[in-house]
């Protein structure tokens, strides 16, 4: 009997197979065209590739494949070959979405220019853009604007690529990266923990979006004592769900993680993404919490970061009322610990294009972000702006440069506390798959003015670190608690950023408040950047019965610098430490001029000096008399101590640097001040091209020079008088730097015209939903939707019948719906009616109390086949709107 049924099944299968007609070129082409309109480039690409296999001679199919490849990070560089074939036959009478069309549209020249740009063929890209110009109507502002953006980007890319930075870009390797996309990496300040986002096949729930990508998950990896990254693991079940979660930013102490969560569903992969945060208690991460205020809206919020003190939140949002696309906003923490209303960061940061991926350096002076605006050399580029302290705003936006930025998307940039390493994601050639995470090493980077404390608690051999330890750090002068930190159980590390020039107390406690270790840490302000390392070894808990340290020591850390002006480290200096009774210890400083971890005895008086370059420093006295607790002493020793004694606040120098022709100030110009003895002082001008208040030595001859962008000023010479003069010297230097001031652009005009706009807030009686590409399903957890339904429920209590009017619309973009676009518009309205009815019935509302009136329309500009660049103008006419009366 079983064999009989098998024969029937086989026969039926063969019959159905015989009746199934193989897909034709036309079938694949039309299916791909519709999938492009629906925003599913991956499936569209697959169908166009199948069509291409059946007929590769058509310029049109080469055009379709090439444009799809431009959207695919793994195939962008391959798009050029297909688009080169496409531009061989271009027709101004191109028939959109017609399988019989063999020619390509004029737009093929534009996209060919994009493909050439991606492959660094900038001159050829410019030529292709100019060919496209021949087909553009002078009145067609949209295409002209797009064309000018392409041309200006190619020119800027050519100039930037010709001046590469002296950096080393390193892939973080296959422990961190995989064939799947990895991006948005954030690191603890000690760079021993990395948290990032991945779309691996191990994602929680294993779900995929409609375009074939796995959902986003957050993973964490730790660096061992040998500097090797371990395999990543899921961050926490409290954070990762079956939906989308992505890491955004991490506070320097590694204890607060900002998270992006998609609040949609599998049918709406883009959803209405919002920003949350989770905190680390030493064992696990908490469930996600909201920031409050108006940080999250019905529109997408995609990225955020906190200032080091936790008082300013910067975030990206697509809400209306900005300058265009995604903008970056900020909120200030109020005295009541709530967040202020969101404030747009203005046209200096934001453009009419997209800005995203903000990161504020722990020093609070540099703000990094990504932009695909006028200063980009292709796709998203990493920019930075510096804080103008006088105006309390970020200015002087600068492209970070090539090869950090490439002709493709480069974003999600974070830096190490010393500013010498950066981490970002990019789809560079030679990676492990899609986007990978890279590290940039910048040997010439200017160090930042802060101190990084890197602590580690080491359990006794064979034991694990207790999970109830906390470290409370207090400013000794004000008794203000700087922070409470928990060591990571995996390696016992914790870190914090400390402002220089202060003394701090570190209290190591059990959660119950029982202190088992205490030490003071003084942070000198003589050095721009400091790292203070501390290892605390614990006694075996199983033997002593409680947490106890092995020893309480007084530790001396030294750094040897040339002088107080030119704070250049002196490598291999010989450090001599002497007790008063004559006992002597000798140490050799390392290549950074440091020797750390010298153990001092309590109730002793020491003297210390250094020798290097045939010179001997002044002798410094260090005492441990009266120190009862453990302590870290950070001592700066100048090889030439004379310079410090002869500077005076009564003799000051102010410098301004300008362009010789335009007289435009020169921000970030390098200043070199040298005295007659060769002692050099170097600094950089502020956003206004100025440096003020440089302390001078009396009766000394000086030479000062400025340089910027490879140009140098004339050397100015002057001499100081006696201290009693109390004089401020002013010098104006001229540098012929690249003074390229672009004319006022459409971007600027658009920005100004938007400054007065505000977010559209709907009353509870109204609801609106716009069908963006990849956003086709109404989110029933959206606050606006919930308020709308609740309002109808309340109205039914007051009125015998509630009238709900529904207006629905479709754009003129071709639809595969039966009956075309008019039918699609009508169906959208009908679907909204059904959803409202279902929602009200779930709340027990009698359907006889609701009356619907529906109208539908088709609107917007005629579709020109420009799906890749013109989506937003069509999305304005793809909506449903409802009002309850």
Beta strands, then each sheet from edge to edge (+ up, - down):
strand 1: 168-171
strand 2: 182-187
strand 3: 193-198
strand 4: 217-222
strand 5: 233-234
strand 6: 245-250
strand 7: 256-261
strand 8: 274-279
strand 9: 289-290
strand 10: 301-306
strand 11: 312-317
strand 12: 327-332
strand 13: 343-344
strand 14: 355-360
strand 15: 366-371
strand 16: 381-388
strand 17: 393-399
strand 18: 410-415
strand 19: 421-426
strand 20: 436-441
strand 21: 450-458
strand 22: 469-475
strand 23: 481-485
strand 24: 493-498
strand 25: 502-510
strand 26: 515-523
strand 27: 529-537
strand 28: 554-561
strand 29: 574-579
strand 30: 584-588
strand 31: 594-600
strand 32: 605-612
strand 33: 615-616
strand 34: 620-623
strand 35: 630-638
strand 36: 647-658
strand 37: 670-675
strand 38: 680-684
strand 39: 690-697
strand 40: 701-708
strand 41: 711-712
strand 42: 716-719
strand 43: 728-734
strand 44: 766-770
strand 45: 802-810
strand 46: 850-858
strand 47: 879-884
sheet 1: 1+ 20- 19+ 18-
sheet 2: 2+ 3- 4+ 5-
sheet 3: 6+ 7- 8+ 9-
sheet 4: 10+ 11- 12+ 13-
sheet 5: 14+ 15- 16+ 17-
sheet 6: 24+ 21- 27-
sheet 7: 23+ 22- 25+ 26- 35- 28- 31+
sheet 8: 30+ 29- 32+ 33-
sheet 9: 30+ 29- 32+ 34-
sheet 10: 39+ 36- 43-
sheet 11: 38+ 37- 40+ 41-
sheet 12: 38+ 37- 40+ 42-
sheet 13: 44+ 47- 45+ 46+
end
